Amino acid sequence: MGKIHGDVVFVTGASSGIGREIARAFMDEGYRVYGTTRKKALQEDEVQLEKSKNSSGFIKMIRLDVCDEESVEKAVSYVYQKEGRIDILVNNAGFGIAGSIEDTSTEEALEQFNTNFFGVHRMCRHVVPIMRKNGGGLIINISSVAAQFSIPFQAMYSASKYAVEALSEALRIETRPFGIKVSVVEPGDTKTGFTQSRQYVKGSDENSVYFDTFKKSVEKMIKDETSGPGPEVVAKAVLKIAKRKNPPIRVTVGTGYKVIVFLKRFLPVRFVQYMVSKMYS
Ligand SMILES: NC(=O)c1ccc[n+]([C@@H]2O[C@H](COP(=O)([O-])OP(=O)(O)OC[C@H]3O[C@@H](n4cnc5c(N)ncnc54)[C@H](OP(=O)(O)O)[C@@H]3O)[C@@H](O)[C@H]2O)c1
């Protein structure tokens, strides 16, 4: 069956969690998927092939670090040389840092933005010209509910996702004349490798004035993530977007989160702040 936006998909951060499930979901629907990982074991031009049991789809894993311009260029041109096109780009690679704003160094904040925000920018800069040449495409950026509600002690993570949403909204307008559609997906707490990969800022130790609240807040984050749904729910939402001719600008994943995001439009900001502070501190 023909695919509305084409069948060559590029998923960043497909070695684990949400990216892994997105890659699998596309593969099972017959898409030709190129997933990425930074893992050293894979050589630049070496691929691990996973084939779908139910369709002609596959996943090939290639090496990519979204923080490295040369690595982005190599990975994108590898796929372009193989396929002559990239139809769907899913910017999924990301991680979270935790710590109060006061305890976070500029270097730590920059590291967070380098992956979560500039990683998306680098990928778009290299993939958009290919999509333009081919007359269109679809870009799906994995944001977070934290781009709707800035979470205490995850301010830099939240800010990086707010920034992804700002980029996506403008990109959607800029690339519309070239037939390139842009959507953002906002998952809530999801059970993945994200929790284990979280980095704690150096200043967040027992000497921090925030230590007690920070600790409680982190315990809450971990509990919510590890008891959250699996990454399949996010993959399902992404696939649904890919099947729409005119994808929506923003999709929040999970009924509970959808309701909260909807209500936020009508509730006073002070009330929203009160609720978030009750939840996390
Ligand atoms: N889990 C949640 O609760 C949740 C909620 C909302 C949004 N999200 C977002 O969902 C996305 C996926 O996260 P996840 O929950 O699936 O976490 P995960 O299981 O830790 O997966 C993260 C993926 O990102 C890749 N990655 C990290 N840094 C990278 C870099 N510099 N260059 C290339 N790839 C990189 C990792 O690949 P390698 O280590 O193999 O390179 C891995 O495949 C992230 O953008 C995250 O912010 C997650």
The ligand as an SDF file (V2000), in Angstrom:
LIG
                    3D

 48 52  0  0  0  0  0  0  0  0999 V2000
   10.4890    8.6400   28.8160 N   0  0  0  0  0  0  0  0  0  0  0  0
    9.7650    9.6960   29.0920 C   0  0  0  0  0  0  0  0  0  0  0  0
    9.1040    9.7910   30.1610 O   0  0  0  0  0  0  0  0  0  0  0  0
    9.6680   10.8170   28.0920 C   0  0  0  0  0  0  0  0  0  0  0  0
    8.6330   11.7770   28.2330 C   0  0  0  0  0  0  0  0  0  0  0  0
    8.5300   12.8090   27.3230 C   0  0  0  0  0  0  0  0  0  0  0  0
    9.4410   12.9130   26.2780 C   0  0  0  0  0  0  0  0  0  0  0  0
   10.4490   11.9950   26.1550 N   0  0  0  0  0  0  0  0  0  0  0  0
   11.3770   12.1660   25.0250 C   0  0  0  0  0  0  0  0  0  0  0  0
   11.3980   11.0160   24.2220 O   0  0  0  0  0  0  0  0  0  0  0  0
   12.6550   10.9260   23.5360 C   0  0  0  0  0  0  0  0  0  0  0  0
   13.1880    9.5030   23.6540 C   0  0  0  0  0  0  0  0  0  0  0  0
   13.5020    9.2410   25.0130 O   0  0  0  0  0  0  0  0  0  0  0  0
   13.2510    7.8210   25.7030 P   0  0  0  0  0  0  0  0  0  0  0  0
   12.2910    8.0330   26.8020 O   0  0  0  0  0  0  0  0  0  0  0  0
   12.9660    6.7780   24.6970 O   0  0  0  0  0  0  0  0  0  0  0  0
   14.6880    7.6080   26.3770 O   0  0  0  0  0  0  0  0  0  0  0  0
   15.8220    6.4820   26.1550 P   0  0  0  0  0  0  0  0  0  0  0  0
   15.2300    5.1390   26.2740 O   0  0  0  0  0  0  0  0  0  0  0  0
   16.9220    6.8870   27.0640 O   0  0  0  0  0  0  0  0  0  0  0  0
   16.2800    6.7080   24.6290 O   0  0  0  0  0  0  0  0  0  0  0  0
   17.0080    7.8360   24.2410 C   0  0  0  0  0  0  0  0  0  0  0  0
   17.5670    7.6230   22.8430 C   0  0  0  0  0  0  0  0  0  0  0  0
   18.2260    8.8280   22.4500 O   0  0  0  0  0  0  0  0  0  0  0  0
   19.4980    8.5100   21.9330 C   0  0  0  0  0  0  0  0  0  0  0  0
   20.4350    9.6190   22.1670 N   0  0  0  0  0  0  0  0  0  0  0  0
   20.7060   10.2690   23.3340 C   0  0  0  0  0  0  0  0  0  0  0  0
   21.6120   11.2270   23.1110 N   0  0  0  0  0  0  0  0  0  0  0  0
   21.9230   11.1940   21.7890 C   0  0  0  0  0  0  0  0  0  0  0  0
   22.7970   11.9320   20.9470 C   0  0  0  0  0  0  0  0  0  0  0  0
   23.5900   12.9120   21.4030 N   0  0  0  0  0  0  0  0  0  0  0  0
   22.8560   11.6150   19.6140 N   0  0  0  0  0  0  0  0  0  0  0  0
   22.0920   10.6260   19.1250 C   0  0  0  0  0  0  0  0  0  0  0  0
   21.2580    9.8760   19.8660 N   0  0  0  0  0  0  0  0  0  0  0  0
   21.1740   10.1610   21.1860 C   0  0  0  0  0  0  0  0  0  0  0  0
   19.9060    7.2020   22.6310 C   0  0  0  0  0  0  0  0  0  0  0  0
   20.7400    6.4800   21.7410 O   0  0  0  0  0  0  0  0  0  0  0  0
   22.2440    5.9400   22.0370 P   0  0  0  0  0  0  0  0  0  0  0  0
   22.4940    6.0610   23.5120 O   0  0  0  0  0  0  0  0  0  0  0  0
   22.2230    4.5300   21.5420 O   0  0  0  0  0  0  0  0  0  0  0  0
   23.0700    6.8080   21.1850 O   0  0  0  0  0  0  0  0  0  0  0  0
   18.5740    6.4930   22.7890 C   0  0  0  0  0  0  0  0  0  0  0  0
   18.2960    5.7030   21.6490 O   0  0  0  0  0  0  0  0  0  0  0  0
   13.5400   11.9910   24.1500 C   0  0  0  0  0  0  0  0  0  0  0  0
   13.6030   13.1180   23.2880 O   0  0  0  0  0  0  0  0  0  0  0  0
   12.8400   12.3580   25.4560 C   0  0  0  0  0  0  0  0  0  0  0  0
   13.1020   13.6830   25.8490 O   0  0  0  0  0  0  0  0  0  0  0  0
   10.5730   10.9600   27.0250 C   0  0  0  0  0  0  0  0  0  0  0  0
  1  2  1  0
  2  3  2  0
  2  4  1  0
  4  5  1  0
  4 48  2  0
  5  6  2  0
  6  7  1  0
  7  8  2  0
  8  9  1  0
  8 48  1  0
  9 10  1  0
  9 46  1  0
 10 11  1  0
 11 12  1  0
 11 44  1  0
 12 13  1  0
 13 14  1  0
 14 15  2  0
 14 16  1  0
 14 17  1  0
 17 18  1  0
 18 19  2  0
 18 20  1  0
 18 21  1  0
 21 22  1  0
 22 23  1  0
 23 24  1  0
 23 42  1  0
 24 25  1  0
 25 26  1  0
 25 36  1  0
 26 27  1  0
 26 35  1  0
 27 28  2  0
 28 29  1  0
 29 30  1  0
 29 35  2  0
 30 31  1  0
 30 32  2  0
 32 33  1  0
 33 34  2  0
 34 35  1  0
 36 37  1  0
 36 42  1  0
 37 38  1  0
 38 39  2  0
 38 40  1  0
 38 41  1  0
 42 43  1  0
 44 45  1  0
 44 46  1  0
 46 47  1  0
M  CHG  2   8   1  16  -1
M  END
$$$$
